Every structure is written in C-alpha cells, then in structure tokens.
C-alpha cells in the first residue's frame, strides 16, 4: 500500500539553498568549480556537455555547498525542474536559485523521488505552493510540506527497473539520432558545398 509523507520526512538533512554566485565570485586567478544552473537540468538529469566554471577565491569554504551523488536539486523559479546528482556532478555546486536535498534511500529511492517531482502530479503540487504573477517561485519553507507518495520498496524496485530500461533505450535512441545527424551533415558538406 502506498502511503504519503511530507517531503521533509523523507530527506536526511534540512533543505539547503545553492551557492550564491555573483560577479564578485568571477575571479579568473582562483580555483575553478562547476556551477549547475537551471538551464543544465534536462529530463531529470544534469547536462554535463557545457559546464559553467566559476572562479572561487582561495580559502573559500564551499564544503556545505558541494553536491554529492544521490542529492536532488530543485529549481526555485519556474519552470520547476528536478534532477538527481550523479557521480559526474560530484563536488559541483548548485546556484542560488536551487535547493538541495538528500532523500533517505531507506524510505524512497532518489530516482523515484525525482520522477515523482518531475511528474504531472508532482509539478501540480509544486505549482500549488508557488507564488508570483509572471515568474512563479517557491518559498523554501513551502517545499517541506509537499506530499510524496511512498510505495513499498519492492514496488519502487519494479518501478525503477522499468524506468532504468526506458532511460537506457532513450540514450540509445539519442546516440543513433546524433550519428544520423553527423552522417547527414557529412553528406551535405561533401556534395552540397
């Protein structure tokens, strides 16, 4: 039987804001760190193709902002996007227009948590607590009360098995699409100069 819990009851630690990226941080002579922006989130994942690197002054303590695999990021301004942090994004930082939370995997698989928040029902809940007339935004305090459905763990495993296969198939299709585009562009370059 699926139960529902408040979001704050399914995460390990408190919900935290991303790192405040500003012009003062853009020092070219310092350590570089990857910043994840709203535009980087696509279909529940972080696009790693063109990362933004940020110069951080030496001695800056970023330990509380560094992302870990299994963390989930949620944009605070519409369109609301949610992504799971993978090993590739480890030690990056989310920008200040995002919140970071870590679902407790003994309660809900992080992948299922992300899928729910990106689903039609999850987005409807997020929008119901958002405020604003032109650009909607979510107060961090309102996120805590979102209702998260928690199926039994065996059902979550089955859901993840299906979703994982679906993702793999979509990645294969995308690779084929890119190959076909490369071939098409090569033919055009060769014969239609």
SEZA-751561 format. One line per 4 residues: number of its first residue (from 0); their letters; for each residue x negated, y negated, z of N, C-alpha, C. Coordinates in steps of 0.001 Angstrom, whole numbers, plus 500000, padded with zeros to 6 digits. Atoms other than C-alpha are relative to their C-alpha. Layout:
NUM) a) X,Y,Z,X,Y,Z,X,Y,Z | ...
***
This chain:
0) xxxx) 499168,501173,500000,500000,500000,500000,499111,498746,500000 | 500747,501252,500095,498689,496562,499050,500490,499030,501066 | 499669,501024,499021,498553,494002,501831,499420,498676,499506 | 500571,501311,500334,497815,490268,501583,499363,499410,501238
4) xxxx) 500696,500689,498917,495340,488330,503682,499637,498613,499518 | 500506,501324,500348,494317,484702,503812,498565,500140,499519 | 501357,499943,500553,491150,484074,501843,498954,499932,501109 | 501007,500137,498941,489296,483013,504996,499809,501295,500780
8) xxxx) 500104,498729,499272,489947,486509,506418,499310,501102,499196 | 500667,498975,500817,488251,488349,503541,498570,499603,499621 | 501374,500420,500297,484972,486418,503400,499146,500109,501261 | 500949,499860,498897,481844,486828,505541,499793,498712,500780
12) xxxx) 500399,501243,499361,480888,483267,506249,500986,498922,499603 | 499112,501100,500357,482548,479904,506011,499790,499625,498521 | 500079,500505,501366,483249,478385,502630,499072,498793,500016 | 500938,501131,500009,480420,476008,501733,500010,499316,498634
16) xxxx) 500087,500779,501238,480020,473272,499133,498665,500266,499334 | 501246,499890,500741,477401,473397,496411,499063,498835,500328 | 501044,500994,499759,474260,471250,496368,500356,498681,499324 | 499695,501316,500544,474720,467506,495836,498915,499582,499011
20) xxxx) 500930,500333,501073,472993,466956,492504,500224,498549,499628 | 499877,501405,500373,472292,463303,491831,498742,499570,499268 | 501149,500536,500726,469923,461145,489838,498737,499982,500828 | 501184,500044,499138,467620,460895,492832,499287,501343,500059
24) xxxx) 500609,498678,499974,467013,464649,492561,499211,500308,498725 | 500564,499686,501310,465807,464459,488961,498535,499599,499886 | 501423,500309,499992,462096,464186,489742,499266,501050,499175 | 500665,499078,500924,460096,465745,486902,498745,500638,500581
28) xxxx) 501283,499515,499489,456970,466265,489031,500148,501019,501130 | 499780,499124,498862,458527,468668,491526,500432,501397,499567 | 499544,498635,500222,459742,472247,491841,501321,499979,499232 | 498763,499905,500781,462444,473254,489370,500866,501137,500532
32) xxxx) 499046,498983,499585,465566,475141,490380,501206,499928,499074 | 498846,499951,500890,468530,476266,488310,501256,499540,500721 | 498722,500479,499482,471840,474475,488869,501114,500585,499133 | 498849,499473,500721,475091,476177,487920,501079,498930,500008
36) xxxx) 498970,501021,500180,477651,473720,486555,501302,500649,499553 | 498688,499491,500401,481350,474120,485757,499976,500582,498589 | 500026,499548,501397,480604,474494,482034,499302,501353,499834 | 500733,498736,500069,478391,477512,482798,500868,501215,500316
40) xxxx) 499135,498886,499613,481314,479622,484036,500927,500336,498839 | 499186,499527,501119,482920,481670,481276,500497,501406,500330 | 499378,498689,499771,485350,484553,481846,499491,500707,501254 | 500373,499397,498732,484363,485142,485464,498521,500289,500177
44) xxxx) 501447,499785,499937,480637,485176,484765,499282,498690,499749 | 500819,501180,500236,477823,482670,484645,499232,500208,498706 | 500729,499958,501265,476477,481979,481165,498559,499584,500281 | 501404,500257,499670,472713,482199,481513,499173,499545,498803
48) xxxx) 500758,500311,501214,471766,481146,477983,499284,498656,500042 | 500622,501326,499963,471050,477434,478579,500095,499413,501397 | 499892,500496,498629,470466,476875,482288,499477,498575,500152 | 500485,501336,499663,470114,473341,483637,499013,500148,501144
52) xxxx) 501014,499942,498954,466943,472980,485656,499938,498633,500674 | 499993,501218,499208,466767,470404,488424,498681,499878,500745 | 501216,500256,499240,463650,468831,489892,500350,499704,501453 | 499746,500160,498567,463663,469122,493677,498718,499510,500665
56) xxxx) 501201,500485,499304,461255,467067,495811,499400,501077,500908 | 500695,499040,499141,458650,469161,497624,500485,499852,501433 | 499596,500013,498602,459678,470124,501136,501499,499991,500223 | 498543,499987,499857,463431,470032,500428,500439,501402,500411
60) xxxx) 499511,498706,499531,465157,472835,502357,501320,500317,499298 | 498806,499599,500741,467610,474486,499974,500559,501336,500481 | 499650,498641,499592,467970,477737,501930,501509,500216,500147 | 498557,499803,499820,471632,477162,502763,500785,499896,498691
64) xxxx) 499331,500150,501291,472446,476435,499099,499671,501112,499000 | 500439,498990,500961,470643,479329,497406,501046,501107,499865 | 498994,498980,500272,473050,481761,495753,499386,501389,500066 | 500420,498602,499896,472847,485498,496347,500949,500862,499182
68) xxxx) 499090,499082,500697,474213,488406,494309,501161,500376,500916 | 498804,499716,499216,477774,489032,495464,500717,498753,500468 | 499316,501253,499699,478502,485369,496173,501003,499712,498890 | 498980,500416,500969,481541,483913,494437,500046,498481,500020
72) xxxx) 499883,501454,500099,481720,480345,493161,501345,499637,499378 | 498706,500496,500463,484924,478397,492557,499857,498513,499743 | 500049,501430,500301,485136,475037,490809,501132,499304,500753 | 499021,500739,499211,486963,472400,492824,500861,499074,499157
76) xxxx) 499216,500855,500899,488249,470437,489815,500489,500841,498821 | 499441,499241,501113,490477,471670,487013,499167,499782,498726 | 499399,498672,499861,490174,473780,485017,499265,500801,501075 | 500572,499245,498892,489633,476058,488004,499396,501297,499480
80) xxxx) 500724,498823,500468,487019,478694,487266,499352,500688,501181 | 500591,499194,498938,485708,481506,489418,499008,500955,499357 | 501003,499080,500541,482548,483558,488868,499281,500727,501125 | 500789,499180,499085,480606,486309,490577,498530,499776,499686
84) xxxx) 501438,500202,500181,476904,485670,491102,499328,501364,499881 | 500728,498747,500232,474695,488436,489706,498532,499807,500364 | 501444,500047,499709,471017,489221,490181,499321,498910,499166 | 500612,501010,500872,470222,486866,487241,500096,498587,500571
88) xxxx) 499806,501347,499455,471558,483841,489131,499465,499851,501420 | 500551,500032,498642,469866,484726,492426,499060,498808,500152 | 500828,501170,499662,468215,481675,494041,500274,498779,499130 | 499516,501217,500650,470110,479221,491830,500832,499256,501031
92) xxxx) 499060,500722,499139,472345,476556,493371,501229,499630,499180 | 498771,500498,500625,475952,475680,492588,500013,498491,500184 | 499941,501455,499824,476643,471998,492008,501049,499631,501052 | 499139,500464,498913,478594,469884,494489,501488,500090,499695
96) xxxx) 498591,499873,500371,481872,470357,492578,500476,501444,500067 | 499655,498593,499822,481978,474021,493583,499922,500359,501470 | 500169,499401,498681,482425,476066,496697,499416,501389,499810 | 500622,498673,500005,480516,479224,497527,500597,500796,501144
100) xxxx) 499474,499110,498964,481983,482150,499436,499523,501419,499703 | 500461,498623,500158,480975,485772,500014,501070,500946,500519 | 498978,499048,499553,483760,488357,500054,499363,501162,500762 | 500440,498835,499249,483376,491182,502569,500334,501241,499175
104) xxxx) 499727,498856,500876,482961,494292,500351,500675,501171,500708 | 499262,498954,499279,484435,496484,503097,501498,499728,499961 | 498583,500365,500103,487714,494605,502600,500421,499938,498534 | 499667,500140,501420,487667,493712,498896,498709,499940,499183
108) xxxx) 501153,500054,500899,485212,494329,496077,499891,498574,499456 | 500148,501361,500535,483756,490967,494963,500555,499861,498578 | 499493,500040,501386,484653,491824,491343,501523,499871,499972 | 498529,500051,499929,488323,492356,492289,500437,498625,500513
112) xxxx) 499736,501332,499447,488286,489124,494315,499960,498956,498879 | 500151,500938,501123,487045,487190,491247,501115,500202,498984 | 498938,499730,500982,489503,488916,488917,501335,499451,500473 | 498737,500523,499494,492402,488021,491184,500038,498480,499881
116) xxxx) 499988,501465,500029,491399,484355,491497,500050,499452,498571 | 499936,500421,501405,490987,484128,487699,501302,500428,499318 | 498758,499499,500599,494303,485916,487078,501068,498907,499974 | 498879,500948,500075,497545,484146,486247,500558,499710,501395
120) xxxx) 499448,500177,498655,498840,484717,489783,499018,499237,500901 | 501014,500701,499202,495572,483581,491401,499900,498537,499618 | 500073,501394,500465,495396,480453,489257,501238,499215,500423 | 498762,500660,499573,499015,479665,490098,499897,499578,501476
124) xxxx) 500196,500335,498582,498159,479810,493819,499024,498838,500165 | 500999,501064,499908,495075,477641,493342,500625,498658,499623 | 499373,501248,500447,497061,475037,491410,501054,499501,500980 | 498969,500420,499039,499770,475045,494081,499418,499232,501188
128) xxxx) 500625,500737,498892,497280,473712,496663,499138,498846,499499 | 500797,501078,500591,495564,471310,494252,500765,498680,500062 | 499408,501332,499969,496178,467573,494308,499405,499171,498867 | 500482,500904,501040,495803,464795,491746,500998,499899,498877
132) xxxx) 499037,500195,501081,497713,463370,488832,499405,500316,498640 | 500620,499735,501305,495263,463592,485919,499060,501194,500102 | 500905,498880,499772,492451,465818,487134,500331,500586,501359 | 499666,499346,498744,493551,468308,489749,498726,500376,500740
136) xxxx) 501124,499544,499183,491179,469056,492619,500557,500707,501231 | 499579,499206,498851,491335,471439,495543,499233,499541,501232 | 500718,500249,498743,490556,470393,499102,499440,501323,500523 | 500632,498776,499507,488154,472926,500611,500871,500643,501078
140) xxxx) 499161,499452,498919,490475,473309,503608,501184,500808,499455 | 498843,499300,500567,493324,474462,501321,499635,501369,499442 | 500434,498723,500584,491278,477288,499802,500158,501127,501011 | 499963,498985,498938,491230,479131,503130,501335,500717,500093
144) xxxx) 498669,499428,499829,494973,479727,503043,500527,500744,498772 | 499553,499234,501165,495159,481306,499581,500237,501451,500409 | 499661,498612,499670,496808,484729,499832,499336,500939,498985 | 500736,499058,500846,494584,487512,498485,500595,501388,500190
148) xxxx) 499486,498637,499859,496180,490898,497730,498827,500975,500191 | 501059,499039,499689,494102,493748,499174,500549,501419,499794 | 499591,498603,500190,494823,497136,497591,499081,500929,500802 | 500893,499043,499347,493433,500254,499295,498705,500149,499181
152) xxxx) 501305,499940,500659,489744,500794,498492,499987,500983,498830 | 499998,499048,501117,490424,503864,496292,500669,499388,498763 | 499340,500691,501118,492764,501741,494137,499062,498928,499439 | 500964,500999,500469,490169,498953,493994,498922,500651,499131
156) xxxx) 501029,499289,500785,487609,501503,492738,500542,500351,498610 | 499391,499673,501303,490006,502619,489977,500145,498749,499140 | 499853,501264,500738,490747,499013,489000,498633,499582,499469 | 501327,500408,500435,487022,498254,488892,499463,500910,498899
160) xxxx) 500419,499077,501068,486356,501384,486793,500569,499568,498656 | 499372,500462,501236,488841,500151,484198,499397,498679,499533 | 500526,501314,500365,487601,496552,484296,498554,500092,499516 | 501401,499835,500382,483960,497631,484084,499887,500532,498571
164) xxxx) 499988,499461,501371,484671,499701,480954,500449,498932,499007 | 499513,501073,500875,486594,496774,479476,498911,498976,499738 | 501089,500965,500164,483687,494377,480120,498915,500541,499082 | 501046,499399,500830,481211,496784,478564,500427,499986,498532
168) xxxx) 499494,499999,501371,483392,497124,475463,499985,498588,499416 | 500009,501385,500481,483793,493334,475184,498577,499518,499711 | 501403,500365,500253,479999,492895,475460,499503,500619,498699 | 500383,499339,501252,479502,495422,472648,500629,499282,498804
172) xxxx) 499339,500748,501069,482058,493580,470501,499310,498666,499743 | 500681,501288,500136,480303,490264,471186,498646,500177,499316 | 501292,499729,500644,476940,491769,470201,500204,500270,498513 | 499695,499736,501410,478484,493055,466954,500378,498710,499278
176) xxxx) 499611,501276,500602,480035,489637,466285,498772,499146,499717 | 501224,500786,500195,476655,487946,466763,499163,500569,498860 | 500757,499363,501093,474959,490472,464439,500623,499673,498655 | 499309,500295,501248,477581,489948,461765,499823,498542,499598
180) xxxx) 500222,501424,500270,477236,486169,462077,498585,499762,499489 | 501397,500129,500453,473439,486460,461699,499842,500498,498566 | 500069,499451,501359,473839,488635,458600,500654,499033,499017 | 499272,500947,500856,476396,486242,457104,499154,498751,499749
184) xxxx) 500827,501197,500144,474141,483240,457776,498761,500273,499150 | 501155,499630,500818,471174,485070,456234,500355,500068,498525 | 499541,499910,501396,473143,485798,453056,500229,498601,499443 | 499727,501368,500448,474279,482183,452833,498693,499245,499757
188) xxxx) 501305,500674,500167,470719,480875,453348,499281,500495,498749 | 500755,499444,501132,469329,483233,450711,500619,499647,498659 | 499362,500127,501297,471920,482840,447976,500734,498669,499781 | 499232,501235,500175,473652,479512,448605,499227,498791,500521
192) x) 500838,501123,499564,470768,477129,449233,500439,498713,499347
***
